[in-house]
Amino acid sequence: MVASAVLIGGVAVAIFVGVNIGGSSTGVAFGPATGSGVLSMRSASALMAVFVLIGGFTIGTNVVETLGSGFVPAEYFTPAASIGVLLFIGFGILFGNLVKVSTSTSQTAVAAVVGMGAALGVLDWRTVGVVVLWWILSAILAFWVCAFVGRYLYDAVVATLDLESRNTKLAELVVIAISCYMAFSAGASNVANAVAPLVGSGQFGMLTGVALGGVAIGAGAFALGPRTMETVGEDITDLSLEASLIAEMIAASVLTGLSWAGIPASLAVVLTACVIGLGWGRASRRVPLPAVVRPEGLTERERSAWAGDQLDLFHPGTTKRIVITWIATPTVAGLVAFGAFEAAQRLQLLA
């Protein structure tokens, strides 16, 4: 009876986490599509639910293995410990959803697991180092690739495709396809955040756990996704269809590659790095490259053009709020998890 109650509790908490992940990730995957008027919120949520499951079953199992046993040996994920970790993940992501920001679900999940491992003295610091290194490299890569495209190639891409004037329906289908690719990459990366502790502890098999996480994320796409789609689609940048295509394609490719390698990575961080990089590159395209490094070398005309482009392409205030939330959410989740597991270990509550 007690074991059944614990299992039910674990399932309930996993669903809670998955719903919050769905709310956060849907904004990142479909915000540009809904913000540009290509999709309705309900249609975006439905597509998110389908492609998250596909991504979870095809590539997401690699990330489940890393999060469920790579940082902390699987035997330490007792039923009580699994529920505790999932609660910390879920409340951290819920905080981001409440302030209408797509938080880094993977970073929050990793921080909670790391807090547990550090408190119990069983953390694999090598895995932590590898994952954190890839977080930094992926954000840098996403930013500079998009900045290069925005500065040197964006106008040529727009002129070549000319999607809006040639065939608006084609343009819409392209953006929807890339958004679905984003949802696929979100499933590959984020399903693990909802169920990895339960799979690691042996309470669920891999496929059962992925199915549970995918369905819960799909439910979150309908329940909470519209809030974060509004923020990503409208507040950060004024995205054209071409800009949506570029940013999402690059972000989804980076995240899918990391998930294939088993690295829990952040869809929110990678995509927003792409959006900001693309916006920065476009804002600097009418300014000589040396002056970008040393703005004091700008003429009055160039300074005015750059200031106008920056204002039109991305909103520094919203970007600052998102970055602060990214840093605060996993930090708080990790510290709270460390303190809670340290106390639980002393009180012998983890058996």
C-alpha positions, 0 to 999 in steps of 0.5 A: 500500500505504501509502495503504491502510494509512493508510485502514485505520488511520483506519477503525479509529480512527474505530470506536474513537472511535464505540464510546466515544461510544456508551458515553458517550451511551447513558447520557445518552439511556437512563439515566433509562429504565433507572434507572426500570425501564422498559427493560432495558439490552439493549433500550435499547442496541438502540434507541440503535443505531437512532435514532443512525443516523436522527439522523446521516443526517437532521441530523448532516451539518450538524455533520460539516461544522462539525467537519470544516471550520469550525474548521480548513480541510479541507485540513489534515486529512491522513490522519495528522492525522485519525488523530491527532485521532480518537485524542485524542478517543477516549482522552478519551472512554474516560477518562470511560467508565472512571470511569463518567461520560458525558463531553462527547463534542462538547466533547472532539472540539472541543477536540482539533480546536482544539488541532490548529488552534492548533498549526498556526496555522490555527484559525478563532477566530470559529467557536470563539467562536460554538460556546463561546457556544452551549455556555454558553447551552444549559446555562443555558437547559436549567437554568433552563427545568427549574428553572422547571418543577420549581418551578412546574409539576412538581406540576401536570404530575404531577397532570394526566398521572397516568401511573402510576395511569392506564396504566402501559404508556402511561407506559412508552411515553412515556418510551421515545419520549422516550429514542429522541428523545434517541438521535436528538439524540445521533446528530445531534450525536455522529456527527460526532465519530467521522468528521468529520476523515475526511470533511473530509480527503476519505477518506470521503464524507458518507453513508459517514462517517455510516454508519460513525460510526453503526454504531460508536456502536451497537456502543458502546451494547452494549459500554459503555452499561450502565456509564454508564446505571447512573450517570445513571439511579441516581446523580444523581437519583431520577427519576420517569417524569414527571421523565424525560419533562420532562428528556429532552424539553427536553434533546433539543429543545435539542440537536436545534436546535443540531445543525440549526444545525451547532453541535457540542453536548454531550448530557451537559451539556445533559441533566445541566443539565436533571436538576440544574435540575429537581431544584433547582427541585423542592427549592426549591418549598416555599421562598419565592423570596426565600429561595432567593436568600438562604438565611439568610432561611429558617425552621428548618422551611423549611431542614429541608424544603429540605435533605430535598428536596435529599438526595432529588432529587440527589446533590451528590457525584456531580454534582461528580464529573461536572462535574470530568470534563467540565472535565478531559476536553476540557482534557486532550484540547486540550492534548495535541493542541496539544503533539502537533501542535506537535511533529509539525509541527516534525518534518514528520510531517503530510504 
